Amino acid sequence: MTTVSQTPTAEQLAWWAARDARRKNELDYEVTVNILALPPAPHEVDADAVRVTSADIGVLAAWLEEKGGTVTKSDTGFGVTVWTLSTNAGADEGYVGCRVLVTVPVPVSGWVPCEVSAKAATA
C-alpha cells in the first residue's frame, strides 16, 4: 500500500491563515465584550479586524470609555455624520487584541456625547 503525501498549495495555506485569524479575532472580540460588559452590536469579523456597526452612539461611547482609541468624524454631505472609533480588543491589562472599528452614523442634528466629540478628528 502506498501513501501519497500532498503539500498544501499557497492558496490553501492563505485560506487556512485567514480562517485562523478570523477565529482569533472573533474570540478576542467576544471575550472583550463579555468581560468588560460592552453593549452587544452587529459585527463583521475579518482577518484584519472586527467591524462593529450600530445606530446607537452609546455603543461607540462605551468602547471609547473602556478601551480608548482614535475617533474620526466624516461628513457624508447628506445630513449624516459617520463617527468611527479605531481601537483594539483585549480585556486583560497589557494584552492587545485584534483591531476593532466601531462605526455609527448620526444625523448632523443628532446628539453625540461630549466625550466622543472632544476626541474626534475630522476626516
C-alpha positions as CSV (number, residue, x, y, z in Angstrom):
1,M,0.0,0.0,0.0
2,T,1.4,3.4,-0.9
3,T,0.6,6.7,0.7
4,V,0.5,9.9,-1.1
5,S,1.9,13.0,0.7
6,Q,0.4,16.1,-0.6
7,T,2.0,19.5,0.1
8,P,-0.7,22.2,0.6
9,T,-0.8,24.9,-2.1
10,A,-0.2,28.5,-1.4
11,E,-3.9,29.2,-1.8
12,Q,-4.8,26.6,0.8
13,L,-2.2,28.0,3.2
14,A,-3.5,31.5,2.7
15,W,-7.1,30.4,3.3
16,W,-6.2,28.5,6.5
17,A,-4.3,31.5,7.8
18,A,-7.2,33.9,7.1
19,R,-9.6,31.4,8.7
20,D,-7.4,31.1,11.8
21,A,-7.1,34.9,12.0
22,R,-10.9,35.3,11.8
23,R,-11.4,32.8,14.6
24,K,-8.8,34.5,16.8
25,N,-10.4,37.9,16.1
26,E,-13.9,36.6,16.9
27,L,-12.6,35.2,20.2
28,D,-10.8,38.4,21.1
29,Y,-14.0,40.4,20.4
30,E,-16.4,38.1,22.3
31,V,-14.1,37.9,25.3
32,T,-13.7,41.7,25.4
33,V,-17.4,42.3,25.1
34,N,-18.3,39.8,27.8
35,I,-15.6,40.6,30.3
36,L,-15.9,44.4,30.0
37,A,-19.7,44.3,29.7
38,L,-19.7,46.2,26.5
39,P,-23.0,46.6,24.7
40,P,-23.7,43.9,22.1
41,A,-23.9,45.2,18.5
42,P,-23.9,43.7,15.0
43,H,-20.4,43.0,13.9
44,E,-18.4,41.5,11.0
45,V,-15.2,39.5,11.6
46,D,-12.4,39.7,9.1
47,A,-8.9,38.5,9.2
48,D,-7.6,42.1,9.8
49,A,-10.2,43.5,12.1
50,V,-13.7,43.3,13.7
51,R,-16.1,45.9,12.3
52,V,-18.9,46.9,14.6
53,T,-21.8,48.9,13.2
54,S,-24.5,50.4,15.3
55,A,-27.2,53.1,15.1
56,D,-26.6,53.8,18.8
57,I,-23.7,56.3,19.6
58,G,-23.7,54.8,23.1
59,V,-22.0,51.7,21.7
60,L,-19.1,53.8,20.4
61,A,-19.0,55.8,23.7
62,A,-18.8,52.6,25.8
63,W,-16.0,51.2,23.7
64,L,-14.2,54.6,23.9
65,E,-14.6,54.7,27.7
66,E,-13.3,51.1,28.2
67,K,-10.6,50.8,25.5
68,G,-9.7,54.3,24.3
69,G,-8.6,54.8,20.8
70,T,-8.9,57.2,17.9
71,V,-12.2,58.8,16.9
72,T,-12.8,60.2,13.4
73,K,-15.8,62.1,12.1
74,S,-16.7,62.1,8.5
75,D,-19.5,64.3,7.0
76,T,-21.3,62.5,4.2
77,G,-22.9,65.6,2.8
78,F,-26.3,64.2,3.1
79,G,-27.2,65.3,6.6
80,V,-25.4,62.4,8.2
81,T,-22.1,62.3,10.1
82,V,-20.3,59.0,10.4
83,W,-18.3,58.5,13.6
84,T,-15.7,55.8,13.8
85,L,-13.6,54.6,16.7
86,S,-10.4,52.6,16.0
87,T,-9.3,50.6,19.0
88,N,-8.2,47.1,20.0
89,A,-9.9,44.3,21.7
90,G,-8.5,42.8,24.9
91,A,-9.9,42.6,28.4
92,D,-6.7,41.8,30.2
93,E,-4.3,44.6,31.2
94,G,-1.3,44.6,28.8
95,Y,-3.0,42.3,26.2
96,V,-3.6,43.9,22.8
97,G,-6.1,42.0,20.8
98,C,-7.4,42.4,17.3
99,R,-8.3,45.8,15.8
100,V,-11.9,46.9,16.4
101,L,-13.6,49.5,14.3
102,V,-16.9,50.8,15.8
103,T,-18.9,52.9,13.3
104,V,-22.1,54.8,14.0
105,P,-24.0,57.1,11.6
106,V,-25.6,60.1,13.3
107,P,-27.8,62.8,11.9
108,V,-26.0,66.2,11.7
109,S,-28.5,67.5,14.2
110,G,-28.2,64.3,16.4
111,W,-26.7,64.2,19.9
112,V,-23.2,63.0,20.3
113,P,-21.7,62.6,23.9
114,C,-19.0,65.3,24.6
115,E,-16.6,62.5,25.5
116,V,-16.8,61.3,21.9
117,S,-16.9,64.7,20.1
118,A,-14.0,66.0,22.1
119,K,-11.8,63.1,20.9
120,A,-12.8,63.4,17.2
121,A,-10.5,64.3,14.4
122,T,-12.3,65.4,11.2
123,A,-11.6,63.1,8.2
